[in-house]
Amino acid sequence: MPELNAPPSLLPLYAKAAVTAPLHRGGDTLPSSVYQLAAQSIDRDHLAAYERVCGFRVSDVLPPTYLHVLAFPLSVALMTERAFPFPMVGMVHVANSVTQVRPVRADETVSFTVRADDLRPHPAGRQFDLLAEATVDGEVAWSSRSTYLRREKSGEKKKDGAKPRDASPPSGAVANVRVPDDIGRRYGAISGDRNPIHLYGLTAKAFGFSSAIAHGMWLKARTLAALEGRLPDSFTVDVAFKLPVLLPSTIAIAAAESDDGWTLDVRSAKSGKPHLSGSVTNS
């Protein structure tokens, strides 16, 4: 059980991921490692920069998605272990769930644990979850589940041009948000996630995209920012990531109140193609 006093540096981890990619031979088990990070103070400048790039108000109360950024280096460390069955390069973040047990303030110190769980088949390959928990004074204040897909040749693939099936968007208020072409670089600088598909059109084209694409977790954060001030202290927000947001773009964020929270839907403002669907469930 690796216990760390400071977050691991992402740059060496990305270099390790690139070098060791051919060494991951697949397998049917995930490593049992549980990464622990000792209590960390919140960097208020970093917090404010995150809030600005994601559309939140600058506040001393952490946005519900901010702790994902602080736990992310532990996730990368786990996924670059030799025992991890898949290379990190090429994995797709397809869904994310965050549970805020209570708001966390910037003057509190936060500890983290991260582990992998539930390797399972998928029509396009295999999926697994990365589970993170944040504790304050020994009590869980926040948790998340990030679901990743490893595409495999034996899996079924969608035919070219196939569109994800999705229900009609909710009838709630819609906000059109302009997404600039540098949002991937700006969010990458804050989150540490500098995957080349998010940075420049040229680097994204090497991976089959016509332009750089926005981070899924930026999209989730920007969607929640549209509901800022209307969410309770305790809730769970589940989202599925659909078609990528090609940069630059304009997205339509729709939210409709439900019996126990909100229904979320994000689409291209021009074409109506789905980018994100999900829900907020009050605890």
HUJO-V651175 format. One record per helix or strand of 2 or more residues. SS is the DSSP state (H for helix, E for strand). FROM is the first residue (numbers start at 1). TO is the last residue. Records with the same first field share a line. If there is no record, write none. Layout:
# HUJO-V651175
SS=FROM-TO  FROM-TO
This chain:
# HUJO-V651175
E=3-4  34-40  92-100  110-122  125-136  139-151  173-179  235-241  249-258  261-268  274-282
H=10-23  44-54  66-79  183-191  196-198  201-205  216-225
